[in-house]
Structures are given as structure tokens and as C-alpha cells.
Amino acid sequence: MNKEGKKNNSDNNKSPSLYQQADSFLVRLQWVSSTEKLFFIQHLGIMVKSGISLARALETLSKQTNNKRFQKILMDIAHRVEKGQTLSESMEAHCDVFSELFINMINAGETSGKLEEVLHQLYKQMKKDHQLMAKIRGALTYPAVIFVAMVGIGIGMMVFVVPRMLDIFRDVNMELPLMTRMLIVISDAISNQGIFVVIILAILIIIFWQTLKTKSGRYYWQWLILYLPIISPIIKKINLARFARTMSSLLQTDIKIVESFNITAKTLGNLHYRQSLEQAAEKVKKGEDINKVLATYPHLYSHVILQMISVGEETSQLDKVLAEVASFYEESVQEVMDTLPSIIEPVIILVLASAIGAMAVAIIMPMYSLTNAF
């Protein structure tokens, strides 16, 4: 082997630089957003409709995204398709990016020869879901900002304002009211033991977060949410909208109804809804009617949705009926999200006013006692 050949061989065997390793690690951590997947599925459907081969379409779309991780994933799928794998099989290698719903609908489209139609249906399904979640996040942003500001102002008052006002009462030989003593204890804890308070709160948050990661912890927490006065109706509508929209999309393909139940169950965030659909799949498999099966969960499925499902089964148009149900609940959630800030704002103001009022009373009461003493 000549010197040039040895040099090329050594260059090929050279390990990646530290920069390349760091870049590769950061690429693996990149999040593929729903917006990027929406863009991908929409344009893939258009390109398939125009007659472009799947492999070429995938390579083209990989160059359109700025997300390096998504670029690599699409290129890998394109190479797998070129080697003879189906699109759904290629996507299974990246199940952390493409959901089971996504892969199964693609598989159904390939099996039935209606990939173009399924891609369009999948795009509509994902777009509706994205719009719904965006609406929810947008509605909750304002109350979250107000809450954080309220907590910050409260801590600031406890650290800088309240201690100076309470110093007057520390040297006075008199019995302070309970509210004043409580305010002094809280103020001292935040001012003098602030680090320990933060550590304790952090530990409690970590414990709570780790508990939610367990199945039993999430199960009981989500059970509690389903019975909270204001939150419960919103959570139910969100899960019912996603259930109806997903089932409608799956039923419009060649996926069997029992399998559709199982796939839909995995798309729902609430474990109680997920469990109800998994159990319903087993009962439907034995020949029971869907509306009668879901009627055994009255706290999850309203009488209205059960009646509409019954009509859909009788007319053999369950997919269309579920699409109407999904639209109804999606619009209902949007209306709630539009009015939610105006509902939460006075509640936050009332809580803030109550807290400030309690602090004022705790400070004024001993002052009034001192005035009477003189």
C-alpha cells in the first residue's frame, strides 16, 4: 500500500472530534415539533399525489427542514424505502418521533392502496389536534404569568416590606394576635431560612413529579382531576374530542374496529379513558355494541355522545358521526379556552386581594391594640 493509501485509510479510521461528538449529542436531543410533522405529512401527501416516488419525496423533504434530527430521520427512512421496506416499517424504527396512530394509519393506506387518501386524513387529524392543544396552551399562558407574578410579589413583600413593619412589635411586651404571629413566622422563614424553604419546596416538587411518573401515581392524580369542579369538564371534553377524532380517522381506513380502539386508547393522556377503551375493545371483540359498552362508564362518556354513537352504529356511518362529535367537542373546548382567562382573572385578583388583606389585618390589629393601650 502506498503512502497516499495509508493516509486515506488513517483519515477514514480517525475517530470523530470532540466538536462532532457534541454536535451529534445535541442533534439527538432536538425535539421534533408537531408543526414540523404537519409540514412533512402535508407535503408528502402532495408529492405522492403528483407521482413522485416515496424515496425521492422523503429526500426532498429532509432538505426542507431546519431540524437536524428530523433531517437524519427522514434520510434514514428514505434509504430504508429504497432498500425495499414499506414506509410504515421504516417509520417504526423511529417510533419515538412517529406515534402508533401515525404508523398504523400509514400501514393501512399502504395495505389498501389508498396512501394518498390516508395521508390527507392523517394531516387533518394532526392539524385538528395541534390546533386544540395550541388553543389550550394559549389560554393557560396568561393565568400562569399572573400566578408567577403574584407569587413573586408576595415573596418580595415578605422579604423586604413585612419584616420592617413587624420589627415594631418584636420589642413590645404584649401578646400578639394569632394572625400576626403566623405572619412573623412566615416572614422569618422566608427571610432567614429562605434557602431551606426553597430546598424543601424543591424536594416536595421532585417527589410529586416522580410520583406522577409512576402508573399508580398518575392514575390517582388523573382520577382527582376528573372530579375537580372547573378542570373536570375541560379535561373530559379534550379527551372526548381526541377519542372521537382519532376513531373517526381510523375507521375511514381499513383498520379493524377492535384495533382502532386499542390505537386510540394510546393517544389519550388520561389513564381512565385509556383503560375504558382497552376494556371496551375486548367487549366489542365479543360482539357487544359500542354505545352499550361505553355506557358502563357514565362518569367518562356523556349521554349525548352515547346516543350519537348509537345512531352511527345503526346507520353504519359511525366514522362520520364521530367526526361530528369531535367537531362539537373541539368547538366547545375552544369556547371554554376563549372565556377561561376572563374567568380566572377575577379569581386570581380575589386570591391576591385576600392575601394582601390578611397581611394588612395582621399588621393593623396589634397597632390598634397599642393605640388603645396608650
C-alpha positions as CSV (number, residue, x, y, z in Angstrom):
1,M,0.0,0.0,0.0
2,N,1.4,3.4,-1.0
3,K,1.7,6.4,1.4
4,E,-1.4,8.1,-0.1
5,G,-3.5,4.9,0.5
6,K,-2.3,4.7,4.1
7,K,-3.1,8.3,4.7
8,N,-6.6,7.9,3.4
9,N,-7.1,4.8,5.5
10,S,-5.9,6.6,8.6
11,D,-8.3,9.5,7.8
12,N,-11.2,7.1,7.5
13,N,-10.4,5.4,10.8
14,K,-9.9,8.7,12.6
15,S,-12.4,9.0,15.5
16,P,-14.9,11.9,15.5
17,S,-13.6,15.1,17.0
18,L,-15.0,16.4,20.3
19,Y,-17.0,19.0,18.4
20,Q,-18.6,16.4,16.2
21,Q,-19.4,14.2,19.2
22,A,-21.0,17.2,21.0
23,D,-22.9,18.2,17.8
24,S,-24.2,14.6,17.4
25,F,-25.3,14.5,21.0
26,L,-27.2,17.9,20.7
27,V,-28.9,16.6,17.5
28,R,-30.2,13.6,19.3
29,L,-31.7,15.9,22.0
30,Q,-33.6,18.0,19.4
31,W,-37.3,17.9,19.7
32,V,-39.4,17.3,16.5
33,S,-42.4,19.5,16.9
34,S,-45.9,18.8,15.8
35,T,-45.6,21.7,13.4
36,E,-42.7,20.1,11.6
37,K,-44.5,16.8,11.3
38,L,-47.6,18.6,10.0
39,F,-45.5,20.3,7.3
40,F,-43.9,16.9,6.5
41,I,-47.2,14.9,6.2
42,Q,-48.9,17.6,4.2
43,H,-46.2,17.9,1.6
44,L,-45.6,14.2,1.4
45,G,-49.2,13.8,0.5
46,I,-48.9,16.4,-2.2
47,M,-45.8,14.8,-3.6
48,V,-47.3,11.3,-3.6
49,K,-50.3,12.7,-5.4
50,S,-48.1,14.3,-8.1
51,G,-46.5,10.9,-8.8
52,I,-43.1,11.4,-7.2
53,S,-41.6,8.3,-5.7
54,L,-41.6,7.9,-1.9
55,A,-37.8,7.8,-1.6
56,R,-37.3,10.9,-3.7
57,A,-40.1,12.7,-1.8
58,L,-38.5,11.9,1.5
59,E,-35.1,13.0,0.5
60,T,-36.5,16.3,-0.8
61,L,-38.5,16.9,2.4
62,S,-35.4,16.2,4.5
63,K,-33.7,19.2,2.9
64,Q,-36.7,21.4,3.6
65,T,-36.5,21.2,7.4
66,N,-34.0,23.1,9.6
67,N,-34.3,20.4,12.4
68,K,-31.1,18.4,12.0
69,R,-32.5,15.4,13.9
70,F,-35.6,15.3,11.6
71,Q,-33.3,15.6,8.6
72,K,-31.4,12.5,9.6
73,I,-34.6,10.6,10.4
74,L,-36.1,11.4,7.0
75,M,-32.9,10.5,5.2
76,D,-32.8,7.2,7.1
77,I,-36.4,6.4,6.2
78,A,-35.7,7.3,2.5
79,H,-32.7,4.8,2.5
80,R,-34.9,2.1,4.0
81,V,-37.6,2.7,1.5
82,E,-35.0,2.5,-1.3
83,K,-33.9,-0.9,0.0
84,G,-37.5,-2.3,-0.2
85,Q,-39.1,-1.6,3.2
86,T,-42.5,-0.1,3.3
87,L,-43.0,3.5,4.7
88,S,-44.7,2.2,7.8
89,E,-41.9,-0.3,8.5
90,S,-39.3,2.4,8.0
91,M,-41.1,4.7,10.4
92,E,-41.3,2.0,13.1
93,A,-37.5,2.4,13.6
94,H,-38.3,6.0,14.8
95,C,-41.3,5.3,17.0
96,D,-40.2,8.0,19.4
97,V,-41.0,10.6,16.7
98,F,-43.9,8.9,14.9
99,S,-46.7,7.8,17.1
100,E,-48.5,4.4,16.8
101,L,-51.5,6.2,15.3
102,F,-49.2,7.7,12.6
103,I,-47.6,4.4,11.8
104,N,-50.8,2.3,11.8
105,M,-52.6,4.8,9.5
106,I,-49.7,4.8,7.0
107,N,-49.7,1.0,7.1
108,A,-53.5,0.9,6.5
109,G,-53.0,3.2,3.5
110,E,-50.2,1.1,2.0
111,T,-52.2,-2.1,2.5
112,S,-55.4,-0.8,0.9
113,G,-53.6,1.1,-1.9
114,K,-55.0,4.4,-0.6
115,L,-51.9,6.0,0.8
116,E,-52.7,9.4,-0.7
117,E,-56.2,9.5,1.0
118,V,-54.8,8.3,4.3
119,L,-52.0,10.9,4.3
120,H,-54.7,13.6,3.7
121,Q,-56.8,12.1,6.5
122,L,-53.8,11.9,8.8
123,Y,-52.9,15.6,8.1
124,K,-56.5,16.7,9.0
125,Q,-56.4,14.6,12.2
126,M,-53.0,16.0,13.3
127,K,-53.9,19.6,12.4
128,K,-57.1,19.5,14.5
129,D,-55.2,18.0,17.4
130,H,-52.4,20.6,17.0
131,Q,-55.0,23.5,16.9
132,L,-56.7,22.2,20.0
133,M,-53.5,21.9,22.1
134,A,-52.3,25.3,20.9
135,K,-55.6,26.8,22.0
136,I,-55.2,25.2,25.4
137,R,-51.6,26.4,25.9
138,G,-52.5,29.9,24.7
139,A,-55.4,30.1,27.2
140,L,-53.3,28.9,30.1
141,T,-50.3,31.2,29.5
142,Y,-51.9,34.4,30.8
143,P,-53.1,32.8,34.2
144,A,-49.7,31.2,34.6
145,V,-47.9,34.5,34.1
146,I,-50.2,36.2,36.6
147,F,-49.8,33.4,39.1
148,V,-46.0,33.6,38.9
149,A,-46.1,37.4,39.2
150,M,-48.4,37.1,42.2
151,V,-46.0,34.6,44.0
152,G,-43.0,36.9,43.2
153,I,-44.7,39.9,44.6
154,G,-45.8,38.0,47.8
155,I,-42.2,36.8,48.4
156,G,-40.9,40.3,47.8
157,M,-43.3,41.7,50.4
158,M,-42.4,39.0,52.9
159,V,-38.7,39.6,52.5
160,F,-38.4,43.4,52.2
161,V,-41.6,45.1,53.4
162,V,-43.2,43.0,56.1
163,P,-40.1,42.5,58.4
164,R,-39.6,46.2,58.7
165,M,-43.2,46.8,59.7
166,L,-43.1,43.9,62.2
167,D,-39.9,45.0,63.9
168,I,-42.1,47.4,65.9
169,F,-43.9,44.5,67.6
170,R,-40.9,42.4,68.4
171,D,-39.8,44.6,71.3
172,V,-43.3,45.2,72.7
173,N,-44.2,43.2,75.7
174,M,-47.7,42.2,74.6
175,E,-49.5,39.2,73.3
176,L,-49.8,39.4,69.6
177,P,-52.8,38.2,67.7
178,L,-52.6,34.7,66.0
179,M,-52.6,36.2,62.5
180,T,-49.7,38.5,63.4
181,R,-47.7,35.6,65.0
182,M,-48.3,33.5,61.9
183,L,-47.2,36.4,59.6
184,I,-44.0,36.8,61.7
185,V,-43.2,33.0,61.5
186,I,-43.8,33.0,57.7
187,S,-41.7,36.2,57.2
188,D,-38.8,34.9,59.3
189,A,-38.9,31.6,57.5
190,I,-38.6,33.3,54.1
191,S,-36.1,35.9,55.1
192,N,-33.8,33.9,57.4
193,Q,-34.4,30.4,56.2
194,G,-35.1,31.1,52.6
195,I,-32.6,28.6,51.2
196,F,-34.0,25.8,53.4
197,V,-37.6,26.7,52.3
198,V,-36.5,26.5,48.7
199,I,-34.8,23.2,49.2
200,I,-37.9,21.7,50.9
201,L,-40.2,23.0,48.2
202,A,-37.8,21.6,45.5
203,I,-37.8,18.2,47.3
204,L,-41.6,18.2,47.5
205,I,-41.9,19.1,43.8
206,I,-39.4,16.4,42.8
207,I,-41.3,13.8,44.9
208,F,-44.6,14.9,43.4
209,W,-43.1,14.8,39.9
210,Q,-41.6,11.3,40.4
211,T,-44.9,10.1,41.8
212,L,-46.6,11.3,38.6
213,K,-44.2,9.3,36.6
214,T,-45.4,6.1,38.2
215,K,-48.6,4.5,36.7
216,S,-50.4,4.4,40.1
217,G,-49.4,8.0,40.9
218,R,-50.8,9.2,37.5
219,Y,-53.9,7.1,37.9
220,Y,-54.9,8.6,41.2
221,W,-53.9,12.1,40.2
222,Q,-55.9,11.9,37.0
223,W,-58.8,10.4,38.9
224,L,-58.8,13.5,41.2
225,I,-58.7,15.9,38.2
226,L,-61.8,14.2,36.7
227,Y,-63.7,15.3,39.8
228,L,-62.4,18.9,40.3
229,P,-65.2,21.5,39.7
230,I,-63.7,23.7,37.0
231,I,-61.0,21.5,35.5
232,S,-63.0,18.3,35.1
233,P,-65.4,19.4,32.3
234,I,-62.4,20.7,30.3
235,I,-60.4,17.5,30.7
236,K,-63.4,15.4,29.7
237,K,-64.1,17.5,26.6
238,I,-60.4,17.3,25.5
239,N,-60.3,13.5,25.9
240,L,-63.7,13.0,24.2
241,A,-62.6,15.3,21.3
242,R,-59.4,13.3,20.8
243,F,-61.2,10.0,21.1
244,A,-63.8,10.9,18.5
245,R,-61.4,12.5,16.1
246,T,-58.9,9.6,16.2
247,M,-61.6,6.9,16.0
248,S,-63.2,8.7,13.0
249,S,-59.8,8.9,11.2
250,L,-59.0,5.2,11.9
251,L,-62.5,4.0,10.8
252,Q,-62.1,5.7,7.5
253,T,-59.2,3.4,6.7
254,D,-59.1,-0.4,6.6
255,I,-58.1,-0.8,10.3
256,K,-60.4,-3.1,12.2
257,I,-62.6,-1.5,14.9
258,V,-61.0,-3.5,17.8
259,E,-57.5,-2.4,16.7
260,S,-58.8,1.1,16.3
261,F,-59.9,1.1,19.9
262,N,-56.5,-0.1,21.1
263,I,-54.7,2.5,18.9
264,T,-57.0,5.3,20.1
265,A,-56.5,4.3,23.7
266,K,-52.8,5.0,23.4
267,T,-53.3,8.5,22.0
268,L,-55.3,9.6,25.1
269,G,-53.4,11.2,28.0
270,N,-55.9,10.3,30.7
271,L,-55.4,6.7,32.0
272,H,-59.0,6.3,32.9
273,Y,-60.2,7.0,29.4
274,R,-57.3,4.8,28.1
275,Q,-58.4,1.9,30.3
276,S,-62.0,2.3,29.4
277,L,-61.2,2.0,25.6
278,E,-58.9,-1.0,26.2
279,Q,-61.6,-2.8,28.1
280,A,-64.2,-1.7,25.5
281,A,-62.0,-3.3,22.8
282,E,-62.3,-6.7,24.5
283,K,-66.0,-6.4,24.8
284,V,-66.6,-5.2,21.2
285,K,-64.4,-8.1,20.1
286,K,-67.1,-10.4,21.6
287,G,-69.8,-8.7,19.6
288,E,-71.2,-6.1,22.0
289,D,-72.4,-2.7,20.8
290,I,-70.0,0.2,21.2
291,N,-72.6,2.5,22.8
292,K,-73.6,-0.1,25.4
293,V,-70.0,-0.9,26.2
294,L,-69.1,2.8,26.7
295,A,-72.4,3.3,28.7
296,T,-70.8,1.3,31.6
297,Y,-68.5,4.3,32.1
298,P,-71.1,7.1,32.8
299,H,-68.6,9.4,34.5
300,L,-66.4,9.4,31.3
301,Y,-68.9,9.4,28.4
302,S,-71.9,11.7,28.4
303,H,-75.4,10.6,27.4
304,V,-75.2,12.8,24.3
305,I,-72.1,11.1,22.9
306,L,-73.6,7.6,23.6
307,Q,-76.7,8.5,21.7
308,M,-74.8,9.8,18.7
309,I,-72.6,6.6,18.7
310,S,-75.8,4.5,18.8
311,V,-77.2,6.4,15.8
312,G,-73.8,5.9,14.0
313,E,-73.9,2.2,14.6
314,E,-77.5,1.9,13.4
315,T,-76.8,3.8,10.2
316,S,-73.4,2.3,9.5
317,Q,-71.9,5.8,9.5
318,L,-70.0,5.7,12.7
319,D,-66.9,7.4,11.2
320,K,-69.0,10.4,10.1
321,V,-70.9,10.7,13.4
322,L,-67.7,10.6,15.4
323,A,-66.3,13.3,13.1
324,E,-69.3,15.5,14.1
325,V,-68.8,14.6,17.7
326,A,-65.2,15.6,17.5
327,S,-66.0,18.9,15.9
328,F,-68.6,19.6,18.6
329,Y,-66.2,19.0,21.5
330,E,-63.3,20.8,19.8
331,E,-65.5,23.9,19.3
332,S,-66.7,23.5,22.9
333,V,-63.1,23.4,24.2
334,Q,-62.2,26.4,22.1
335,E,-65.1,28.4,23.5
336,V,-64.1,27.4,27.1
337,M,-60.5,28.4,26.4
338,D,-61.6,31.8,25.0
339,T,-63.5,32.6,28.1
340,L,-61.1,30.9,30.6
341,P,-58.8,33.9,31.1
342,S,-61.8,36.2,31.9
343,I,-63.0,33.6,34.4
344,I,-59.6,33.0,36.1
345,E,-58.6,36.7,36.2
346,P,-61.2,37.7,38.9
347,V,-60.4,34.6,40.8
348,I,-56.7,35.5,40.9
349,I,-57.5,39.1,41.8
350,L,-59.7,37.8,44.6
351,V,-57.0,35.5,45.9
352,L,-54.4,38.3,45.7
353,A,-56.7,40.8,47.5
354,S,-57.5,38.2,50.2
355,A,-53.7,37.6,50.8
356,I,-53.0,41.3,50.9
357,G,-56.0,41.9,53.2
358,A,-54.9,39.2,55.6
359,M,-51.4,40.7,55.8
360,A,-52.9,44.2,56.4
361,V,-55.1,42.9,59.2
362,A,-52.2,41.0,60.8
363,I,-50.3,44.3,60.9
364,I,-53.1,46.6,61.9
365,M,-54.6,44.5,64.7
366,P,-51.6,44.9,67.1
367,M,-51.2,48.6,66.1
368,Y,-54.9,49.0,67.2
369,S,-54.1,47.3,70.5
370,L,-51.1,49.5,71.1
371,T,-53.2,52.6,70.4
372,N,-55.8,51.5,72.9
373,A,-53.1,50.7,75.5
374,F,-52.0,54.3,75.4
